[in-house]
Amino acid sequence: MLFAFFGLWTTIGVGAGAVSVPIIIHLLNRRRYRIVTWAAMRFLLAAVKQNTRRLRLEQLILLLIRVGVVALVVLAMAAATPWAENLWAMIWPDGGRRAPTAGARVHHVLVLDGSLSMNAAVEGQALFESARRLAIAKIKQAPAGDGFSVLLMKDNPTWIVGEASPSANKVIREVEAIRPSHGNSSLPATLTMVAGKLAEAKGRFPSQMVYFFTDLQRTTWAGMPPIDSARAGETATKKPWDDIQALARTVFIDVGRDDIANMAVTSLNIDEPFLTTGMKAPIKATVQNFAKDVKTNIRVELLVGKARAVGSDAPLQPRVVAQELLRQLPGGESTEISFDYRFPDPGVYAVQVRLEHKDDALELDNIRSAIVTVKDIIPVLLVNGKPSVDKFDRATEYLRLALNPFPKGSEPKWAPLRPKVINASQFADVPDDELAGYDLIALCDVGQFSPGDPRRLEAHVRRGGGLLITLGDKAADNLEAYNRLLYRGEVNLLPAQLLRKITAPAEHFFSLHAQESQFLELPLRAFKDDDDKVSLTSARFKSYVEAKATDDSTARTIMTFMPELAQGAAVPFDKKLSTTDPAMLEWNPPLTRPDAAAGKTRFAGRYRGKVVLFTSTVNMDWNTWPGSPSFGAVLQETARLAVAGKLREHSATVGMALEEYLPSMASEL
């Protein structure tokens, strides 16, 4: 609109010029004729004189109407200018509004916290309902012409009304349809989205406001930067919150309460890497009292239900299998509840821990669930890269005995691992559906790979299967192939780059070493006693392959090689030998996706399966470890660790993306 760019005096000048046009026309029309006295007209002039007053009045009224029409058009066009709105606001405070900035309209960004805590009920009404009511009231109070954007703050924030809408009634209907989530809220993502929306709309709305309707829970707002962080110079780089402060005024509407009575099951853990039928499953849950007063007589129940495997199975119906009575729990404290349960049959089970307690404002967090897979046996495929007539000269025989030393058909229930050995040349011939049935694949001194092997191994790990890689002379001769195919090459499965074979100098050897923190986790948790640690370090290694993980790697180093000098050696200790080269590493390979905008690869998630790399042999070629008492126990625990990604409990919070691997054949349909 042209008048939007005129000031007050410019508008008055243009309006005056437009209004003078009818007056000039009126004056010009009066000078178009000349009075000539004519005898025949005297009688007519006498009649006109009688009506002169009436005619003048009619002409004056007509002139005023013409001037008024033009003036109204000019004023209507100028009414949208900023100075005009401020003028009307001064004249009629109840009917007008002084613009907070130089803009005429305001962009209102309403952010509704949709996290789990907003479901808490206070005086019979959920906190989210209070937030919704206040948001709707704000929309109704806003003047006509303002724009509204509505964002639901949750784990994955969502624009309910993205483009600024001037229709208050439509926005209110959208707000009325919002439902809170049962998960957490992502503050960084919310602030980024709000800052982007403000930057997008600042050209159309010089004045913007952001309203946060929230209960200000610590779990959500703990990472909130200080309001004056930009002025205090606390951050060297500009952050979304700084952009929000620069583009808009912010208002926080706290709908929370400090005295809410709430108890919750905050964690559920099954402290075993996998479960088999008949074994005792240790189930631990943490119960926390978020209220200030002491809660008494809290019943904690364990529910278990089996999922349907075939159509004839009964639907999933969790039933109470055990319960504990928590006599009292002081305010602000937590306690751990333990259950033991034996799963009778193989299958997929839902395990739940539930609280039965009165007067709880937030009942949604009174239950926590996990999904577990229970099996009779754990199939393991051992791929032998060193064929030999002597079984114990092969790369897999000692490992096979370590995993299951019992004759076929006589395995006890407590030994579920079932290893099967094939040569490396046969691996490519194993059908994909058969390969999917193995929970663990172990590559032992494999020197060559078929063209499709890396992708098949990747699919196995992505499904959640475990992959154990051990080395030897065959592998050491083809380290380039390992790096090219398995280390950030065709697939990204190796936790470290393999560099070269290291051999101990004369009268030197290497022993296994681990940090104290590693004895608290698998696979070394069983070796935390001093005597067991001695047995672990008693094996002597002559060679290993040097492996180097990059700085951004998330691989965990379980054990390293420590150089030692043989007792009574006649040579000095070689100080050039490394004391930090990894002997065993484990990781969950990242699911990489290309980031075209940044021109690099970003890590969007991680595979469910685990990869364990042992940089020496599992036979007698490079070490004496198979003869040590620790060999069988460590590899048993390593196998349990490797299959944990597929068989241990799984749970997800609301809002998390669920990932399921589809075989390549199915994805092409």
Secondary structure, DSSP 8 states (H G I E B T S, - for coil): -GGGG--HHHHHHHHHHHHHHHHHHHHHHHTS------GGGHHHHHHHHHTHHHHHHHHHHHHHHHHHHHHHHHHHHHTTSHHHHHHHHHH-TTT----SSS-SSEEEEEEEE-SGGGG-EETTEEHHHHHHHHHHHHHHHS-TT-EEEEEEESSS-EEEEEEEE--HHHHHHHHHT----SS---HHHHHHHHHHHHHHHTTT-SEEEEEEEE---HHHHTT---TTHHHHT--SS--HHHHHHHH-EEEEEE---S----EEEEEEEE-SS-EETTSEEEEEEEEEE-SSS-EEEEEEEEEEEE--SSTTS-----EEEEEEEEEEE-TT-EEEEEEEEE--SSEEEEEEEEEE-SS-S-GGGGEEEEEEEEES-EEEEEEESS--SSGGGSSSHHHHHHH--S-TT---TT--EEEEEEEGGGGGGS-HHHHTT-SEEEEES-----TTHHHHHHHHHHTT-EEEEE--HHHHTTHHHHHHHHSSSSS---SSEEEEEEE--TTEEEEEE--GGGGGSTTTGGG-SHHHHHHHH---BSEEEEEE--TT---EEEEEEEEEE-TT-SS---TTS-S--EEEEEE--EEEEEETTTTEEEEEEE-SS-EEEESS-SSSSSBSGGGSHHHHHHHHHHHHHHTHHHHS-B---TT--------HHHHT-
